[in-house]
Amino acid sequence: MPSFEELADLANLVQPNKIKNLELVGSADKPVNKMDIFYHGLADQTLTNDREAAQQLYESGPNYPAYYKLKERLYE
């Protein structure tokens, strides 16, 4: 499983203006799903760790299976 830090580094690598070309992440202008919200939280640094991200996205902890899957999908 990718670490939170690895995902944050990748989100910062792919700038928001280039994200429009990635279908997986979606629109940079208006986050509409958990993947978009997670990506933008990483890129904007409004999400700073796994616990905070899992709480905001799933109202759960970082070991929640859906959060784990979301991290895997974003990393891919």
Rosetta constraint file for C-alpha pairs under 8 A:
AtomPair CA 1 CA 68 HARMONIC 7.51 0.50
AtomPair CA 1 CA 71 HARMONIC 7.53 0.50
AtomPair CA 1 CA 72 HARMONIC 6.39 0.50
AtomPair CA 2 CA 6 HARMONIC 6.19 0.50
AtomPair CA 2 CA 7 HARMONIC 6.80 0.50
AtomPair CA 2 CA 71 HARMONIC 6.92 0.50
AtomPair CA 2 CA 72 HARMONIC 6.79 0.50
AtomPair CA 2 CA 75 HARMONIC 6.83 0.50
AtomPair CA 3 CA 7 HARMONIC 6.49 0.50
AtomPair CA 4 CA 8 HARMONIC 6.16 0.50
AtomPair CA 4 CA 49 HARMONIC 6.21 0.50
AtomPair CA 4 CA 50 HARMONIC 5.96 0.50
AtomPair CA 5 CA 9 HARMONIC 6.15 0.50
AtomPair CA 5 CA 49 HARMONIC 7.87 0.50
AtomPair CA 6 CA 10 HARMONIC 6.25 0.50
AtomPair CA 7 CA 11 HARMONIC 6.06 0.50
AtomPair CA 7 CA 42 HARMONIC 7.33 0.50
AtomPair CA 7 CA 71 HARMONIC 7.70 0.50
AtomPair CA 7 CA 74 HARMONIC 7.67 0.50
AtomPair CA 7 CA 75 HARMONIC 6.42 0.50
AtomPair CA 8 CA 12 HARMONIC 6.22 0.50
AtomPair CA 8 CA 42 HARMONIC 5.03 0.50
AtomPair CA 8 CA 43 HARMONIC 6.50 0.50
AtomPair CA 8 CA 45 HARMONIC 7.88 0.50
AtomPair CA 9 CA 13 HARMONIC 6.21 0.50
AtomPair CA 10 CA 14 HARMONIC 6.37 0.50
AtomPair CA 10 CA 75 HARMONIC 7.98 0.50
AtomPair CA 11 CA 15 HARMONIC 7.14 0.50
AtomPair CA 11 CA 39 HARMONIC 6.29 0.50
AtomPair CA 11 CA 40 HARMONIC 7.81 0.50
AtomPair CA 11 CA 42 HARMONIC 6.04 0.50
AtomPair CA 11 CA 43 HARMONIC 5.01 0.50
AtomPair CA 12 CA 42 HARMONIC 7.55 0.50
AtomPair CA 12 CA 43 HARMONIC 5.19 0.50
AtomPair CA 14 CA 18 HARMONIC 6.42 0.50
AtomPair CA 14 CA 19 HARMONIC 6.56 0.50
AtomPair CA 15 CA 19 HARMONIC 6.43 0.50
AtomPair CA 15 CA 43 HARMONIC 7.84 0.50
AtomPair CA 16 CA 20 HARMONIC 7.43 0.50
AtomPair CA 16 CA 28 HARMONIC 5.78 0.50
AtomPair CA 16 CA 43 HARMONIC 7.86 0.50
AtomPair CA 17 CA 28 HARMONIC 7.02 0.50
AtomPair CA 18 CA 22 HARMONIC 7.71 0.50
AtomPair CA 19 CA 25 HARMONIC 7.07 0.50
AtomPair CA 19 CA 26 HARMONIC 7.18 0.50
AtomPair CA 19 CA 27 HARMONIC 7.11 0.50
AtomPair CA 19 CA 28 HARMONIC 6.09 0.50
AtomPair CA 20 CA 26 HARMONIC 6.48 0.50
AtomPair CA 20 CA 27 HARMONIC 5.58 0.50
AtomPair CA 20 CA 28 HARMONIC 6.01 0.50
AtomPair CA 22 CA 26 HARMONIC 6.36 0.50
AtomPair CA 24 CA 74 HARMONIC 7.87 0.50
AtomPair CA 25 CA 35 HARMONIC 6.07 0.50
AtomPair CA 25 CA 36 HARMONIC 5.53 0.50
AtomPair CA 25 CA 39 HARMONIC 7.25 0.50
AtomPair CA 25 CA 74 HARMONIC 7.56 0.50
AtomPair CA 26 CA 31 HARMONIC 7.62 0.50
AtomPair CA 26 CA 36 HARMONIC 6.34 0.50
AtomPair CA 27 CA 31 HARMONIC 6.53 0.50
AtomPair CA 27 CA 36 HARMONIC 7.48 0.50
AtomPair CA 28 CA 36 HARMONIC 7.71 0.50
AtomPair CA 28 CA 40 HARMONIC 7.88 0.50
AtomPair CA 31 CA 36 HARMONIC 4.81 0.50
AtomPair CA 31 CA 37 HARMONIC 5.42 0.50
AtomPair CA 31 CA 40 HARMONIC 7.61 0.50
AtomPair CA 32 CA 36 HARMONIC 6.32 0.50
AtomPair CA 32 CA 37 HARMONIC 7.19 0.50
AtomPair CA 33 CA 37 HARMONIC 6.23 0.50
AtomPair CA 34 CA 38 HARMONIC 5.90 0.50
AtomPair CA 34 CA 57 HARMONIC 6.58 0.50
AtomPair CA 34 CA 70 HARMONIC 7.97 0.50
AtomPair CA 35 CA 39 HARMONIC 6.07 0.50
AtomPair CA 35 CA 70 HARMONIC 6.81 0.50
AtomPair CA 35 CA 74 HARMONIC 6.95 0.50
AtomPair CA 36 CA 40 HARMONIC 6.07 0.50
AtomPair CA 37 CA 41 HARMONIC 5.96 0.50
AtomPair CA 37 CA 57 HARMONIC 7.99 0.50
AtomPair CA 38 CA 42 HARMONIC 6.22 0.50
AtomPair CA 38 CA 47 HARMONIC 7.92 0.50
AtomPair CA 38 CA 53 HARMONIC 7.25 0.50
AtomPair CA 38 CA 57 HARMONIC 7.62 0.50
AtomPair CA 39 CA 43 HARMONIC 6.11 0.50
AtomPair CA 39 CA 74 HARMONIC 7.67 0.50
AtomPair CA 40 CA 44 HARMONIC 5.72 0.50
AtomPair CA 40 CA 45 HARMONIC 7.95 0.50
AtomPair CA 41 CA 45 HARMONIC 5.64 0.50
AtomPair CA 41 CA 46 HARMONIC 4.93 0.50
AtomPair CA 41 CA 47 HARMONIC 4.91 0.50
AtomPair CA 42 CA 46 HARMONIC 6.58 0.50
AtomPair CA 42 CA 47 HARMONIC 5.61 0.50
AtomPair CA 42 CA 48 HARMONIC 7.27 0.50
AtomPair CA 47 CA 52 HARMONIC 6.30 0.50
AtomPair CA 47 CA 53 HARMONIC 5.72 0.50
AtomPair CA 48 CA 52 HARMONIC 6.75 0.50
AtomPair CA 48 CA 53 HARMONIC 7.44 0.50
AtomPair CA 49 CA 53 HARMONIC 6.26 0.50
AtomPair CA 50 CA 54 HARMONIC 5.95 0.50
AtomPair CA 50 CA 61 HARMONIC 7.93 0.50
AtomPair CA 50 CA 62 HARMONIC 5.48 0.50
AtomPair CA 51 CA 55 HARMONIC 6.08 0.50
AtomPair CA 51 CA 61 HARMONIC 5.70 0.50
AtomPair CA 51 CA 62 HARMONIC 5.22 0.50
AtomPair CA 52 CA 56 HARMONIC 6.17 0.50
AtomPair CA 53 CA 57 HARMONIC 6.00 0.50
AtomPair CA 53 CA 62 HARMONIC 7.74 0.50
AtomPair CA 54 CA 58 HARMONIC 5.46 0.50
AtomPair CA 54 CA 59 HARMONIC 6.38 0.50
AtomPair CA 54 CA 60 HARMONIC 5.61 0.50
AtomPair CA 54 CA 61 HARMONIC 5.41 0.50
AtomPair CA 54 CA 62 HARMONIC 5.23 0.50
AtomPair CA 54 CA 64 HARMONIC 7.59 0.50
AtomPair CA 54 CA 67 HARMONIC 6.13 0.50
AtomPair CA 55 CA 59 HARMONIC 4.10 0.50
AtomPair CA 55 CA 60 HARMONIC 4.87 0.50
AtomPair CA 55 CA 61 HARMONIC 6.01 0.50
AtomPair CA 55 CA 62 HARMONIC 7.77 0.50
AtomPair CA 57 CA 67 HARMONIC 7.86 0.50
AtomPair CA 58 CA 66 HARMONIC 7.96 0.50
AtomPair CA 58 CA 67 HARMONIC 7.22 0.50
AtomPair CA 60 CA 64 HARMONIC 6.37 0.50
AtomPair CA 62 CA 67 HARMONIC 6.54 0.50
AtomPair CA 62 CA 68 HARMONIC 7.29 0.50
AtomPair CA 63 CA 67 HARMONIC 7.17 0.50
AtomPair CA 63 CA 68 HARMONIC 6.69 0.50
AtomPair CA 64 CA 68 HARMONIC 6.39 0.50
AtomPair CA 65 CA 69 HARMONIC 6.23 0.50
AtomPair CA 66 CA 70 HARMONIC 6.13 0.50
AtomPair CA 67 CA 71 HARMONIC 6.25 0.50
AtomPair CA 68 CA 72 HARMONIC 6.37 0.50
AtomPair CA 69 CA 73 HARMONIC 6.14 0.50
AtomPair CA 70 CA 74 HARMONIC 6.15 0.50
AtomPair CA 71 CA 75 HARMONIC 6.08 0.50
AtomPair CA 72 CA 76 HARMONIC 6.22 0.50
